[in-house]
Amino acid sequence: MRDNQFRGYTVIDLLKDEDFLRWQLLKSEEDALFWKNVINRHPDLAPIIEEAISLYKTSVRFNNFSMTPAEISERREQLQYVIGQKKKKNARYVMLRAIAVAACIMVAILPFLWKKSEDVQQKDITTFAQALPEVDFNDTDTRLVLGEDQVVTLHNTESSVQYGVDDIVADDNIILQKEVTTSYNQLITPHGKRSTIIFSDGTKAWVNAGTKLVYPNQFSKENREIYVNGEIYIEVVEDKNRPFIVKTKRMDISVLGTKFNVSAYEVDHINNVALLSGSVSIASAIHKKDVVLKPNQLYSNTEGTPSIKTVDASMYALWTQGLYRFESEALGDIIKRLERYYGVKITCDDQAAHLKCSGKLDLKDNLDILLTDLTRALPINYLKNADGDYTIY
């Protein structure tokens, strides 16, 4: 038997494995001893094996189309006979016979395994989020995606979503929790729009323009995980038994209860975390050990190069109040933020894009007013095109 080959097995791998299935089907002492040794040698497999056994007992069943009870009994006897020939015949031949006899049994449970495999994959929020199709952030409205066939369109410029015990309130829409069957939900906020969301644990997040947020309908008992492509400011409700983890393409931020801003647009060359209060731990492939931030520290990942500096962290969350403050920031980066916030196209030539400036913009003002203010502070001009887009030169 393949003792060491079970390392790294998932529940689905076990439910597809002939040794495991034979153990559950025949309950022989030899198989029981073998699996006891597997658990002793690989204790990390114990909970996975227990879950596989539970699923086998409660969910794996022989469908009517495959075999009758009499046929099941007959196949069981045949399988027992084949296994009993181990001492008499070549091991490879015995294994082929065993697989052939068990084929009918496997056919009956394959549909279940396929569906369960999808469910297990959905437990990994990063895999799920990164497998989703590309989002067009130039769409007109914010979308709350509760499943392939359940999309709630939110027309407000500032939308709100709140998870209650029995329902979800999204602007003027009320969705009963029992109607939501998907494991993960999405809140897609396009350019020119903003959103707020209160999760099932009471944690509140402000979602900036051009952001996709993926999260479970209900957090698990072990942790609270969300996935972000974009920017959020979040106030995490403390739960000492369940860390809150914000996952992005380039880093994972773990906290118990705190306030911080995450800017993690996958298309940007800079991602950062600004900590307002509490403590956060940041894991990333670009550094060997986790980075722990203190309040008023900014962690930046600039094209794979990490850095930490002391800042006024509150300025990084001012966008939630309709303000944008910047210090010695490249005009090109400022314009990119304005593009997302207002939902318009702004082209900036290379020379102007590299100009550095500091100041504060009131995002509640008309975009023309903001651009006029920038022309007063920098040697630039802007032109509003006939299609409503802008050019800065």
MOLIN-V356122 format. One record per residue. RES is the residue in three letters. PSI is psi as a letter, one per 40 degrees, with the letter a starting at -180 (999 if undefined). OMEGA is omega in whole degrees, -180 to 180 (NA if undefined). NEAR is the number of other ideal C-beta (glycine too) atoms within 12 Angstrom. Layout:
BEGIN
res=RES psi=PSI omega=OMEGA near=NEAR
res=RES psi=PSI omega=OMEGA near=NEAR
END
This chain:
BEGIN
res=MET psi=i omega=-167 near=23
res=ARG psi=g omega=-174 near=16
res=ASP psi=d omega=-174 near=19
res=ASN psi=e omega=-177 near=13
res=GLN psi=e omega=178 near=17
res=PHE psi=e omega=179 near=28
res=ARG psi=h omega=-179 near=16
res=GLY psi=e omega=180 near=12
res=TYR psi=i omega=172 near=28
res=THR psi=i omega=177 near=27
res=VAL psi=d omega=-179 near=30
res=ILE psi=d omega=177 near=29
res=ASP psi=d omega=-180 near=26
res=LEU psi=d omega=-178 near=37
res=LEU psi=e omega=176 near=36
res=LYS psi=e omega=-174 near=27
res=ASP psi=h omega=-175 near=30
res=GLU psi=d omega=178 near=31
res=ASP psi=d omega=180 near=33
res=PHE psi=d omega=-179 near=38
res=LEU psi=d omega=179 near=34
res=ARG psi=d omega=178 near=33
res=TRP psi=d omega=-178 near=30
res=GLN psi=d omega=-177 near=28
res=LEU psi=d omega=-172 near=31
res=LEU psi=d omega=178 near=28
res=LYS psi=f omega=-179 near=17
res=SER psi=i omega=179 near=20
res=GLU psi=d omega=180 near=11
res=GLU psi=d omega=179 near=19
res=ASP psi=d omega=179 near=25
res=ALA psi=d omega=178 near=20
res=LEU psi=d omega=179 near=15
res=PHE psi=d omega=-177 near=22
res=TRP psi=d omega=174 near=34
res=LYS psi=d omega=178 near=19
res=ASN psi=d omega=178 near=18
res=VAL psi=d omega=-179 near=31
res=ILE psi=d omega=179 near=22
res=ASN psi=d omega=-179 near=15
res=ARG psi=d omega=-178 near=17
res=HIS psi=g omega=-176 near=21
res=PRO psi=d omega=179 near=15
res=ASP psi=e omega=178 near=15
res=LEU psi=e omega=-174 near=30
res=ALA psi=d omega=-180 near=20
res=PRO psi=d omega=179 near=18
res=ILE psi=d omega=178 near=29
res=ILE psi=d omega=179 near=33
res=GLU psi=d omega=179 near=17
res=GLU psi=d omega=179 near=25
res=ALA psi=d omega=178 near=36
res=ILE psi=d omega=180 near=26
res=SER psi=d omega=180 near=18
res=LEU psi=d omega=178 near=29
res=TYR psi=d omega=-176 near=31
res=LYS psi=d omega=-172 near=15
res=THR psi=d omega=-170 near=12
res=SER psi=d omega=180 near=20
res=VAL psi=h omega=-179 near=31
res=ARG psi=i omega=180 near=19
res=PHE psi=h omega=-177 near=26
res=ASN psi=i omega=-176 near=17
res=ASN psi=d omega=-175 near=11
res=PHE psi=e omega=-172 near=12
res=SER psi=d omega=-177 near=22
res=MET psi=i omega=173 near=23
res=THR psi=i omega=178 near=15
res=PRO psi=d omega=180 near=13
res=ALA psi=d omega=180 near=11
res=GLU psi=d omega=177 near=19
res=ILE psi=d omega=179 near=23
res=SER psi=d omega=-180 near=16
res=GLU psi=d omega=180 near=17
res=ARG psi=d omega=179 near=31
res=ARG psi=d omega=180 near=27
res=GLU psi=d omega=179 near=17
res=GLN psi=d omega=-179 near=24
res=LEU psi=d omega=177 near=33
res=GLN psi=d omega=-179 near=24
res=TYR psi=d omega=-179 near=19
res=VAL psi=d omega=-180 near=27
res=ILE psi=d omega=-179 near=31
res=GLY psi=e omega=-180 near=18
res=GLN psi=e omega=-175 near=20
res=LYS psi=d omega=-176 near=20
res=LYS psi=e omega=-174 near=9
res=LYS psi=d omega=-173 near=13
res=LYS psi=i omega=178 near=17
res=ASN psi=h omega=-175 near=12
res=ALA psi=d omega=-179 near=16
res=ARG psi=d omega=180 near=11
res=TYR psi=d omega=180 near=15
res=VAL psi=d omega=-179 near=23
res=MET psi=d omega=178 near=23
res=LEU psi=d omega=178 near=17
res=ARG psi=d omega=-179 near=25
res=ALA psi=d omega=179 near=32
res=ILE psi=d omega=-180 near=23
res=ALA psi=d omega=-180 near=18
res=VAL psi=d omega=-177 near=30
res=ALA psi=e omega=-175 near=33
res=ALA psi=d omega=-179 near=21
res=CYS psi=d omega=179 near=24
res=ILE psi=d omega=-179 near=36
res=MET psi=d omega=179 near=30
res=VAL psi=d omega=-176 near=17
res=ALA psi=d omega=-175 near=25
res=ILE psi=e omega=-179 near=31
res=LEU psi=d omega=178 near=22
res=PRO psi=d omega=178 near=19
res=PHE psi=d omega=-178 near=26
res=LEU psi=d omega=180 near=30
res=TRP psi=d omega=-180 near=16
res=LYS psi=d omega=-179 near=18
res=LYS psi=d omega=178 near=29
res=SER psi=d omega=177 near=23
res=GLU psi=d omega=-179 near=20
res=ASP psi=d omega=-179 near=23
res=VAL psi=d omega=179 near=25
res=GLN psi=d omega=-178 near=22
res=GLN psi=e omega=177 near=27
res=LYS psi=d omega=177 near=23
res=ASP psi=g omega=-172 near=22
res=ILE psi=d omega=-180 near=33
res=THR psi=d omega=178 near=26
res=THR psi=d omega=180 near=19
res=PHE psi=d omega=-176 near=26
res=ALA psi=d omega=-177 near=35
res=GLN psi=e omega=177 near=20
res=ALA psi=e omega=-179 near=16
res=LEU psi=i omega=179 near=23
res=PRO psi=i omega=179 near=12
res=GLU psi=i omega=-179 near=14
res=VAL psi=h omega=174 near=27
res=ASP psi=h omega=-178 near=14
res=PHE psi=e omega=175 near=29
res=ASN psi=e omega=176 near=20
res=ASP psi=i omega=-176 near=23
res=THR psi=d omega=-170 near=19
res=ASP psi=i omega=172 near=26
res=THR psi=i omega=-179 near=42
res=ARG psi=h omega=171 near=33
res=LEU psi=h omega=-175 near=39
res=VAL psi=h omega=-178 near=33
res=LEU psi=e omega=-179 near=33
res=GLY psi=i omega=-178 near=19
res=GLU psi=d omega=-177 near=13
res=ASP psi=e omega=-178 near=11
res=GLN psi=g omega=180 near=22
res=VAL psi=h omega=180 near=22
res=VAL psi=h omega=-179 near=30
res=THR psi=h omega=-179 near=22
res=LEU psi=h omega=-171 near=34
res=HIS psi=e omega=-176 near=19
res=ASN psi=i omega=174 near=22
res=THR psi=d omega=176 near=24
res=GLU psi=h omega=-178 near=25
res=SER psi=i omega=178 near=32
res=SER psi=i omega=177 near=28
res=VAL psi=h omega=180 near=42
res=GLN psi=h omega=179 near=26
res=TYR psi=h omega=176 near=33
res=GLY psi=a omega=-180 near=20
res=VAL psi=d omega=-174 near=14
res=ASP psi=e omega=-175 near=15
res=ASP psi=i omega=175 near=20
res=ILE psi=h omega=178 near=34
res=VAL psi=h omega=-179 near=24
res=ALA psi=h omega=-171 near=34
res=ASP psi=b omega=-179 near=27
res=ASP psi=e omega=-178 near=14
res=ASN psi=h omega=175 near=25
res=ILE psi=h omega=-179 near=17
res=ILE psi=h omega=178 near=30
res=LEU psi=h omega=-178 near=18
res=GLN psi=d omega=-177 near=20
res=LYS psi=e omega=179 near=12
res=GLU psi=e omega=-178 near=18
res=VAL psi=h omega=-175 near=26
res=THR psi=e omega=-177 near=18
res=THR psi=i omega=180 near=27
res=SER psi=d omega=-177 near=27
res=TYR psi=i omega=176 near=37
res=ASN psi=i omega=177 near=41
res=GLN psi=i omega=170 near=39
res=LEU psi=h omega=-176 near=45
res=ILE psi=h omega=-177 near=41
res=THR psi=h omega=-175 near=44
res=PRO psi=i omega=175 near=34
res=HIS psi=i omega=179 near=32
res=GLY psi=e omega=-179 near=30
res=LYS psi=i omega=173 near=35
res=ARG psi=i omega=180 near=38
res=SER psi=i omega=166 near=41
res=THR psi=i omega=178 near=32
res=ILE psi=h omega=173 near=40
res=ILE psi=h omega=-177 near=26
res=PHE psi=i omega=-175 near=35
res=SER psi=d omega=-180 near=29
res=ASP psi=e omega=-180 near=33
res=GLY psi=e omega=176 near=22
res=THR psi=h omega=-178 near=36
res=LYS psi=h omega=178 near=25
res=ALA psi=h omega=172 near=41
res=TRP psi=h omega=-172 near=37
res=VAL psi=h omega=-177 near=45
res=ASN psi=i omega=-178 near=44
res=ALA psi=i omega=177 near=39
res=GLY psi=f omega=-175 near=40
res=THR psi=h omega=171 near=44
res=LYS psi=h omega=-180 near=42
res=LEU psi=h omega=179 near=43
res=VAL psi=h omega=-175 near=39
res=TYR psi=i omega=178 near=42
res=PRO psi=i omega=177 near=32
res=ASN psi=d omega=174 near=33
res=GLN psi=h omega=178 near=23
res=PHE psi=i omega=-180 near=29
res=SER psi=i omega=179 near=23
res=LYS psi=e omega=-176 near=11
res=GLU psi=d omega=-177 near=15
res=ASN psi=i omega=177 near=23
res=ARG psi=h omega=-175 near=34
res=GLU psi=h omega=171 near=37
res=ILE psi=i omega=179 near=44
res=TYR psi=h omega=-175 near=37
res=VAL psi=h omega=165 near=45
res=ASN psi=g omega=-175 near=37
res=GLY psi=a omega=-177 near=45
res=GLU psi=h omega=174 near=42
res=ILE psi=i omega=165 near=47
res=TYR psi=h omega=-171 near=38
res=ILE psi=h omega=175 near=46
res=GLU psi=h omega=-172 near=28
res=VAL psi=h omega=173 near=37
res=VAL psi=h omega=-176 near=25
res=GLU psi=h omega=175 near=21
res=ASP psi=h omega=-174 near=24
res=LYS psi=d omega=-179 near=10
res=ASN psi=e omega=-177 near=15
res=ARG psi=h omega=177 near=25
res=PRO psi=i omega=176 near=30
res=PHE psi=h omega=-175 near=41
res=ILE psi=h omega=174 near=35
res=VAL psi=h omega=-179 near=46
res=LYS psi=h omega=175 near=35
res=THR psi=i omega=-179 near=39
res=LYS psi=d omega=-173 near=25
res=ARG psi=e omega=-177 near=37
res=MET psi=i omega=174 near=35
res=ASP psi=h omega=-180 near=32
res=ILE psi=h omega=-177 near=43
res=SER psi=h omega=-180 near=31
res=VAL psi=i omega=171 near=38
res=LEU psi=d omega=177 near=23
res=GLY psi=h omega=-174 near=25
res=THR psi=i omega=177 near=34
res=LYS psi=h omega=-179 near=34
res=PHE psi=i omega=178 near=44
res=ASN psi=h omega=178 near=42
res=VAL psi=h omega=172 near=51
res=SER psi=h omega=-173 near=43
res=ALA psi=f omega=174 near=41
res=TYR psi=h omega=-176 near=32
res=GLU psi=d omega=-179 near=26
res=VAL psi=e omega=-178 near=21
res=ASP psi=i omega=178 near=28
res=HIS psi=e omega=177 near=20
res=ILE psi=h omega=169 near=28
res=ASN psi=i omega=-180 near=37
res=ASN psi=i omega=176 near=36
res=VAL psi=h omega=177 near=49
res=ALA psi=h omega=-176 near=41
res=LEU psi=h omega=179 near=38
res=LEU psi=d omega=179 near=32
res=SER psi=i omega=180 near=24
res=GLY psi=a omega=-178 near=27
res=SER psi=i omega=175 near=27
res=VAL psi=i omega=176 near=39
res=SER psi=h omega=-175 near=28
res=ILE psi=h omega=177 near=39
res=ALA psi=h omega=179 near=26
res=SER psi=i omega=179 near=28
res=ALA psi=e omega=-176 near=16
res=ILE psi=e omega=173 near=21
res=HIS psi=i omega=-170 near=20
res=LYS psi=d omega=180 near=9
res=LYS psi=i omega=-176 near=12
res=ASP psi=i omega=177 near=22
res=VAL psi=h omega=180 near=28
res=VAL psi=h omega=-179 near=22
res=LEU psi=i omega=172 near=37
res=LYS psi=i omega=179 near=24
res=PRO psi=i omega=-178 near=21
res=ASN psi=f omega=170 near=23
res=GLN psi=i omega=179 near=29
res=LEU psi=h omega=174 near=36
res=TYR psi=h omega=179 near=42
res=SER psi=i omega=173 near=31
res=ASN psi=h omega=-177 near=34
res=THR psi=g omega=180 near=20
res=GLU psi=f omega=176 near=13
res=GLY psi=e omega=178 near=16
res=THR psi=h omega=-178 near=16
res=PRO psi=i omega=175 near=28
res=SER psi=i omega=177 near=23
res=ILE psi=h omega=176 near=24
res=LYS psi=i omega=179 near=21
res=THR psi=h omega=-177 near=15
res=VAL psi=i omega=165 near=28
res=ASP psi=g omega=-172 near=21
res=ALA psi=d omega=-177 near=31
res=SER psi=d omega=-179 near=23
res=MET psi=d omega=-179 near=26
res=TYR psi=e omega=178 near=37
res=ALA psi=e omega=-177 near=33
res=LEU psi=d omega=-180 near=27
res=TRP psi=d omega=178 near=35
res=THR psi=e omega=178 near=30
res=GLN psi=e omega=180 near=19
res=GLY psi=f omega=180 near=22
res=LEU psi=i omega=179 near=22
res=TYR psi=h omega=-180 near=38
res=ARG psi=h omega=-177 near=27
res=PHE psi=i omega=180 near=28
res=GLU psi=h omega=179 near=19
res=SER psi=f omega=-178 near=15
res=GLU psi=i omega=-180 near=29
res=ALA psi=h omega=-179 near=24
res=LEU psi=d omega=180 near=34
res=GLY psi=d omega=178 near=28
res=ASP psi=d omega=178 near=28
res=ILE psi=d omega=-179 near=38
res=ILE psi=d omega=179 near=38
res=LYS psi=d omega=179 near=32
res=ARG psi=d omega=179 near=36
res=LEU psi=d omega=176 near=38
res=GLU psi=d omega=-178 near=32
res=ARG psi=d omega=-174 near=35
res=TYR psi=d omega=-177 near=39
res=TYR psi=e omega=178 near=34
res=GLY psi=f omega=178 near=27
res=VAL psi=i omega=179 near=28
res=LYS psi=h omega=179 near=23
res=ILE psi=h omega=179 near=36
res=THR psi=h omega=-177 near=22
res=CYS psi=h omega=-179 near=32
res=ASP psi=i omega=-172 near=19
res=ASP psi=d omega=-178 near=13
res=GLN psi=d omega=179 near=15
res=ALA psi=d omega=-176 near=28
res=ALA psi=d omega=-177 near=23
res=HIS psi=e omega=178 near=18
res=LEU psi=h omega=180 near=26
res=LYS psi=i omega=178 near=18
res=CYS psi=i omega=178 near=29
res=SER psi=i omega=179 near=19
res=GLY psi=a omega=180 near=22
res=LYS psi=h omega=179 near=24
res=LEU psi=i omega=176 near=32
res=ASP psi=h omega=-175 near=19
res=LEU psi=e omega=176 near=30
res=LYS psi=e omega=178 near=19
res=ASP psi=i omega=173 near=20
res=ASN psi=i omega=-178 near=16
res=LEU psi=d omega=179 near=31
res=ASP psi=d omega=179 near=19
res=ILE psi=d omega=180 near=18
res=LEU psi=d omega=-179 near=33
res=LEU psi=d omega=176 near=33
res=THR psi=d omega=177 near=20
res=ASP psi=d omega=179 near=24
res=LEU psi=d omega=179 near=34
res=THR psi=d omega=178 near=22
res=ARG psi=d omega=-178 near=15
res=ALA psi=d omega=-175 near=20
res=LEU psi=i omega=178 near=29
res=PRO psi=g omega=-178 near=14
res=ILE psi=i omega=172 near=29
res=ASN psi=i omega=176 near=18
res=TYR psi=i omega=-179 near=30
res=LEU psi=h omega=176 near=20
res=LYS psi=h omega=-176 near=20
res=ASN psi=i omega=-178 near=14
res=ALA psi=d omega=-179 near=8
res=ASP psi=e omega=178 near=11
res=GLY psi=e omega=176 near=16
res=ASP psi=i omega=-176 near=20
res=TYR psi=i omega=174 near=30
res=THR psi=h omega=178 near=22
res=ILE psi=h omega=-177 near=35
res=TYR psi=999 omega=NA near=22
END
